[in-house]
């Protein structure tokens, strides 16, 4: 909180504000400073990235641990707001992007951020700047303040404590890099950026008292992740799209990286996967002790994930279509094999002369009613097709890129949802008690949309009985999938459940429209 200003008593020369009763942070023990730092950091990031008006002098004497919480429950106060600074919306967005790239050690993209922030000119020498950025910024991101920064620089330049020659050589190399920056890199520091840097260094200095390994870039990343989920502005959407869709070394597909989505949800909740000795954010790492399915679904459907839902709208439709086609095709193949009648055994010496030829279910054409090619204005037509031909029509075979994409999504889903759901998405064992149990559990818990559609007690009891029977038939599972889905759905508020219903309904309409369009192409011929 901040002191209330009594404007009726304030003049141009005298500011009258509320008296705050508390202890200066400079007089608190390290363990208290560590806890208060979390609150002060959140307050500073909110000022910087949301209000655009921040306290530029947050030294320990200007932060108080209140003796008693305020009526709103605040326990920390920020005083002496004499040095304040503003930052406009565009620069806020560029800085959000810069923090993401800095935390992820993406210095090539960080150069673009610095150009947008007018720290570097557009015609700067990227090839020269990127390695210098690595040397200057990597030790800082690792945290620990000036002392650790010095240690990391010495390691980087090979300066050994007991070797004078290595220290001289390392110092010469460091000096050469510094001269390159000063002479060859035409950087400039905007006025607000200098004040911001002062505030960050001051705040970080306080935090290091409570935690000697503190690093503000890594500590602020969960806040940035929450901003990505919530903001609808094009610039923030672009940064979010970059996080979720950018090509990686292990995955060159252009679609959604589902493991990155899971990682981002975990980041926003405060659990950050790291790489390079826990020094940088790993955008692809889902922490082992991260969010459960219930927590992840609740966050995804909350007001704080509006930006994410908007970005994923079309991509989720594509994913649903890919899996609809994969599941339909594999399910039809499995059904044909399962329901094709076996051929009678041959007789000794006589062979199969008395046995009729084996009838393949897929050889039998069936009449299918297909929609017209121009919506409701053209009458439907009847077409004779085999089951495989009809499947090819409504669920065309996946191309190579789609198959790779489906595999990557299913593999990522296995980490978050479980092996049973991942096998179902892959189309494995669709005609089985396990698959039927999974679908029934999704339907009865409301995960597939409005549970009220099943809403009569008779319908619910019938589904429950069928689910119990399937559970007894399927002894291969290691637990009750219905429990997991029930837990996830029960954690949702009524508003979140309604939002899920809307999403599922709209998604179903879109997939059915795709199927109808494909079928109409045949019907209009």
N, C-alpha and C positions, 0 to 999 in steps of 0.2 A: 504494500500500500504506500501512498504518499500523503504528506500532511494536507489537510483541507485548507484552502485559502479563504479567508474572510474578506471578500471583495468590498463589502460596505465599509470596512475599516482600512482598506488599502488605498494608498495614494501613489502618485508617480514616483515618489522617493522612498516610501515605506511599504514593505510587504508584511502583512500580518497573516500568520498561518498557525495551524494547530500545533500544540506541543506534543511531541512524541516521547513517551517514557520508555526507555530501553537502554541496552548496552551496545556500544559500538563494536563492530565486528573485530576491530583491532585489539579489543580487550577480551575476546572470546577464546577458549581453548581450541586446538586444532580439530578435535572431533566435532565440535559445534560448527566450526567454520565449514567443514566438509558437508554437513547437512544443509546449512544455510546457503552454501554455494549453489546447490541444485535449484533453490527457489530464486536466487538472484540471477542465475543463468537463464531460467525460464522467463523471468521478467524482462531481462535485457533483450532476449531474442524476440519476445513479443513486441517490445518497443521498436526494435530494428526492422522486423519483417512484417509486422501487421499495422502498427500505428504510423510508422515512418517518422517518429519523433522520439529521440532517445537521449537518456542521461549520459553525457560524455565524460563524467568524472566520478565513476563508481568506486572510489578508493575506500579502504576499510572504515574511515571515519564517517563516511556518508551512507553506510548501511548499518541499520540498527536491528538487533534482536529484541523485539518488544517484550516488556515484562509481562504483559497480559495480552492475549489475542484481542483483536478488534471485534466489533459486533458481527462483521462478515467472516471472522475466523482467520484473518491475516496475522502472521507471526513475525513478519519482517517488514521494515519500513525503509524507503529510500528517501533521503533528505538532501537539502542543499541543491536545488535544481537550477543553479545559476548558470551552469554551462550545459546548454542543450544544443542538439543539432538535428537537422531534418534530412531525410533521404526520400527521393521520389519513387513512384511505383515501378518505373522501368528499371532503375538501379537496384531496387529490392529484388526484382525477378532475376536480373543478371547475377546478383550476389548469391541467390538460391542455387542457380545453376553452377556458379563457381565453387560453392561448398561441396556440391555433389561430385564435381570433377576432381576437386582437391582431395576429398575423402577417398575417392576411388583411384587416385593416382593417374588420372587421365589428363596429362599435361598438354596434350595436343588440343583438346577441347577447352582447357583452361586458358590457352592463348586467345581463343575466340572470345571467352568471357572478359578477359582483360582488355581486349579491343573494344568491346561494347561498353565497358566501364571507363573507357578513354584513358586507361593506364598505359596501353601500348597503341602505337599507330597502326593503321590498316596494312601498311606496306612493310611491317617489321619482318626480320629474318627469322622465320619459325625454326629452321634447322639449327640455328645457333642458340635460340632462346630455350627450346624444350629441354636440352640436357642441363642448362644452367638452372632452370626451374626445379628439375629433379634434385640437384645438389643443394639448392637453397631452401626448398620447401619441404622435402621429404623428412629431414630431421625435425622440423617444426611440428609436422602433423603427428609424429610419434609421441609428442607431449614431453612433459618433464621440465619445461622452462629453459632458461638460459644455460644452466649447468648441463642438462642432458643434451641440449643443442650443441654445445661445445664438444661434448664427448662423441656425438654422432659425426660431427664434422671431422674430428681427428681420425675416426675410423675410416671415413670416406676418403680422406686424403692420405691415409697410411701413416699417420704421425704417431709413432710409438714413443712411450714415455721415456724409455731408457736408451733410445737411439737418436743421437743428435742429428745424424745425417738424414734420417727419415723425417724428423721434425722440420729441418731446413727445407728439404725437398717438398714436403707437404705444404709448408707455408708459402713457398714460391708458387706452387700450383694454385693455391687458394688466392693468392694475390693476383695471379694472372687472370683467374676467373672474375675476380672483383673488378679488375681494370676492363675486362671485356664488357661487363655489365655497364660500367660507367661510360665507356667510350663508344661501344658499338650498339648498345640497346637504348634507343631513345625513349625511355619510359618517363611518365609524369605522374604525379600524385594529385588527384583532385582535392580541393580544400576539405570537403566533408570526409574524404577517405582518411586524411591525416588525423582528423579528430576521432573518427571511428577506430582507427588503429590504436590510438592512445587509450581509448576506453577498453578495447579488447585486451591490450597488454595489462592494464590496471586490474581488470576483472580476473584475468588468468593468474596474475601475481597473487591475488587473494586465494584463489582456488588451490594453488600450489602449496599454500601453508597447510591446508587440510589434507591434500593428496599430492605427494611429490611427483606422481606420474600423470597428473592431470593434463589433458590436451583438449583445447576448446573445440577444435574441428570435429574430432570424434564424438565428443560429449554432446555437441549440438546436432548431430546427424538425426537422432529420433525426431527432434522438432522439425527439421527440414522434411523428413519423410511424412510427417503429419500434414505439413503444408501442401506437399505434392498430392496427397489423397483428397484434400478438401477444396483447393482453389480451382476455379473454373476459367481463369484468365488464360488466353492463348499461350502466353509465354511460359506459364507454369505447366500447362498441358503439354507443351513441347518438351520440357524437361522431364515430365513424367513418361512421355512416350519414349524418350531416349533411354530411360532406365529400364523400361519393360520390353522394348522391342529391338534395341540395338544389337547388331551382330556381335557374337563373341567368338573366341578362338575355337571353342568346342562345338559351336552351333551356328552354322551360317544361314539358317532359315530366317525369313523376314517376319515370321509371326510372333505372337506373344510368347515370351519366355515365362512359363508358368512358375518355375522355381524362383524367378525374380519377383513375381507377384507375391508369392508366399514370403519371400525374404523381406519385401517392402512392408507387408503387413506386420511382420515381426519387428522390423526397424521402427515403425511408427509406435509400437507398444513398448519400445525401449530395449528390445533384444536385438543386438547387432552382430551379424557374422563378420569375422575379420580375416585378413590374410597378411602375409609377410610379418609373422611374429606379432599378430594382433595390433599392427600399426595402421592398417588401412581397411576401409570397409570393403567387404566382398559382396558385390551386388547379387551374386548367384548363390550365396551360402544361406541355408535355412538352419538357424540354431537348433541344436538337438533339444534344448529345454525351452523351445519357443511356444508359440500359440497352439492351443488345441483347436480342433475343428469348430467347436462351439464358439470359442473366442474369436477365431478368424472370421467366421460367418457373421457374427454380431458386428464386428468392426467393418466388414465389407458392406453391410446394410445400414450402417449408422449415417447420421447427418455429416459426420466427419470424413466420409469417403465419397462424397458427391462427384468430385472431379474424376476419381478413378472409375466409378460406374459409367460416367458419360464417355470416357475414353474407351472403355471395354465393350460398349454396346454393340458395335458392328463386329468386333473381333469374337465376342462370345457367340454371335450368330454363326460365324464361319466355323468356329470350333464345334458347335452343336451339329452343324450340317455334316462336317467331316466324320464325327462319331456316329451320327445317324446312319450315314452310308456304310461305314465300316461294320457297325453292329447289325444292320439289316442284311448286308451281303453275307457275313459269316453266319448269322442266324439262319438265313434261308438255306445256305449250303448244309448246315448241320441238320436242319429240319428235313431236307430231301433225303439225306443219308439215314436219318432216324426212322422216317415214316415210309420209306420204300419197302414193300413187303419182301421177305427173303425168298430166294428161289428154292423150290422143293429139291430134296436130295436126289442124286442120280441112283439108278438101280444097278446092281452088279450085272455085268455082261450086257445089259440092255441100254446102259447109259441114260440119257435124259430124253429118250424118244417119247415117253409118256408124260414128261413134264412140259408144261407150257413155257414159252420163252419168258425170261425174267422181264418184268415191267418196271421200267425206270420212271419214278414219279415225275422227273423233269422232262420226260418225253411226251407227257400228256398236256395238250393245250387246254387252257381254261378261258372262259369269256370274262374279260375285264371291262368295266365301264369307265371310260376315260373322259375327262372334261374337254370341252371344245377349246379352240385356240383363241377365242376372243371373249373370255370371261363368261358371263351369264347369257350373252346374246346368241351364242352358238350352242346348239343342242349337244349333249354328250354323245359319244359314239361307243359302240361295243367292238372290242378287238380280241381276237383269239391269240393268246400268247402262252408260252410255258412259264413256269414260276421263275426260272432264271432270266428269261427275257423281260418279264415284268420288273424283276429286281434291278436289272441293268438300266431300265427306263427311269425308275423313281430314285434309285441309289447308284449312280454311275461309279465305276471303279475309281479308287483314289489314284492320282498320279504319284510319281516318286516323291516329289516335295511334300505332298499331303500325307503320304505314308510316314515319312520321317517326322513331320510335324506331329502327327497323331501319336507316334511312339514317344516323342519327347514330352508331350502333355500327359500321357498315361503314366510314364515313369515319374514325373513330378507329382502327379496326383497320388501315387502310391505312398509317397513320403507323408502327405498331409491327410489323406482320407483313408488309406489302408489298401491292402493287397486285393481284397474282394472287389472293391469299386474299380481299381485299376484293371483287373482281369476282365470285368464287365465292359469297360471302355475299349479294351483291346479286342473284344468279341470272342474271348476264350470261354468255352463251356457255357454257352448261352442257354442251351436246353438242359438245365440242371436245377436241382433243388436250391443250390446256392444262389444262382442268378435270380430265380423266382423270389427267393427270400429277400434279396437286395431290393428288387423293384417294389415288392409289397411293403417293405420297411419304409422306403422313400415315400410311397403313396400314403401310408397310414399316419406318418408323422407330419405330413404337410410339406415335405421338401420339394415335391413336384407341383406345388401350387396349393390352392385353397382346400384345406382338409374338410371344410364344410360340404364340399361336393360329395364326400363319402358319408355325409353327416348323420344319417339315421343310425340309431343304436343297432338295428339289425345288420346293416352293412358293416359297421365297425366290428361287431362281434364275429361276423362271418370272416372278415379279413384277418382278425386276430386268431381265429381257430385255424385258418389256412396257414398263417404264419407259424403257429405252434407245430402243425403237422410237418411243414417244410423243415423246421429246425430239427425235428427228430430224424427226418430222412437224411439231412445233411450233417454228418458228424465230422466233416473235415475242417470246419471253421474253428478258430480258437476263441470265439466269443460271440456275443449276440450283436449283430450289426445294428439291430433296431435300437439297442441301448445307446449307441453312439449318436445315431440320428435323432433320437428322442431328446437326448441331452442338448444337442445343438439347437433344436427347434424350441425347446422349453426356455432356453436362455434369451430368446428374442422377445422384444417388447411387441405389443399389438401393432404399433406403427411399423416396426421392422418386418413383422410377418406380412402385413398388408403390402409393404414394398416388395417383398419376395414374391407374393402372389402376382403383382403387376408385372414383374420381370419375367416370371415363368409364363404367364399368359401371353405376353407380347412375343416372347421367344418362340412359343409354340405356334402362334399365328404365322410368324415369319418362316419357320421351317415347313409348315404345311403349305404355305404359299409357294415355296421353292419346289416342293414335291408336285403340287398342282401344275406349276409352270412346265416342269419336265414332262409330266403325263400329257399335258395339253399339246405339246409338240408332236406327239405320236397321234393324238386324237384329231389334229387338224390336217394330217397328211391325207 
